[in-house]
Amino acid sequence: MRYINILSQTQSGITTITINRPSKLNALNSQTIKELHTAFEMADSDKQTKVIIVTGSGNKAFVAGADISEFADFSVTEGAQLAAQGQALLFDFVANLQTPVIAAVNGFALGGGLELAMAAHFRVASDTAKMGLPEVSLGVIPGYGGTQRLPQLVGKGRAMELIMTAAMIDATKAYEYGLVNHVTTQEELLTLANKIANKIARNSSVAIAGAINAINAGFKDDTNGFDAEISEFGKCFGTADFKEGTQAFLGKRKPVFPGH
């Protein structure tokens, strides 16, 4: 698959998707969102891919926001459609993928960029990263899930302050808030992301997908997370991965999960 604004490569079970618009600080436009959807969809359907890493090209920006020039003249209806389509095509899509997604935040992650990072299952950041949702300084609010995912990650009060002040925080503060799991140097960022990805890849992909479903269910108003956990737990007993995992444990050997 040939892309204009992103790069995608798979090696040793890890697919790395890189937003590649360095002259625009990797800002998200409609073409980039569509390409990201395709790349994530292909990686998720590829049985060889165990983990997906998403990052930005260069060392300045993960994604510095949305391409404002595309929607500066939108009407109320067009604005609502923009948010709905973007959430369905990319942000909610990523959050609900069965393949784990790690965001490697290598620089500015602002607006839609932070929203993409928050849609990933967790985040690692370089010590040069800056994060924020500055939308209210433009007379709009976050529209790609930011008002929902930021409070889930950092708490309601901190999210209210960050969104209302349009402030940026550095990687150290983001780690303190629980917005990112790890902070490292720019040079070691992808190395760390790949190290974590390899640890994940050794485990059952079927069980991991079930865990993602169960965890996400706990954040849905219309779903009982405990019931979802019970259901996903039960499903595991019908998988080849469960049989292999338990037999390997009892046989005191490392499991080789078939992935189904």
C-alpha positions, 0 to 999 in steps of 0.5 A: 500500500502506497501512502502520501502522508504516512509510512507503515512498516512491519518487522518481527511482529510489530507494525510502526505507523509514522505520520509523515508531514514534517513540513506541517509538523505532522498535522492531521488533515482529511487525507492523513486521517483516511490513510491512518485508518487504512494503515491501522485496519490493515495492521489489525487484520494482519495475523503477523502483527502483534503490536502497533506503534504510532509515532511522528516523523522527525523530532519536533512533533508527534502531531501538532494538531488538526489542519485548521485551514480545512475547516475554518469556514465550516457551518454548524452541521459541517463541524458536527459531521467533521467530529463524528466522521473523524471519531468513527474513522480514526479515534474510536476505531483505534481505541477499539482495535483488537491489536494493542496500539502504543503511541510513541510521542516524540514531540508536540502532541496538540489538539488532534495529535493528543487525541490520537495519542489518547486513543492509543491503548497507552503512551510513551513519550520523549522528554522533549514532548509537549502535550495539550488541547488548545482548542478553546483558544480558537473558539472551539472545543476538542472534537475527536474525543479529547473531552472524554479521554483526557478526564479518564486518564488524568481526572476531571479536575485536571482535564477541566483545567488543561482544556479551559486554559489551553495549556501545554504540559511537558512530558514530566508533568504528563507522566505525573498526571498518568497521561503517559506511562514512560518518559525517555530520551528522544533517541531511546523512544522507539527503542523503549516502545519496541521493547514494550511491544516485544513483551506484549507480543510474547503473550496471547493475542487472543487474550489481549484482545479480550482484555482490551474489550473488557477494559474499554467496556468499563468506560462505557455508560451502557455496559457493565464492565464486570459482565464484559470481563466475565464474558471475555474470561469465559471465551478464553476457555474455548481458545487454542491459546488457553490450551497452549498457555495452561499446558506450557505452564504445567509442563514448565516450558514457554508457550508458543501461542497459535493466536486463535 
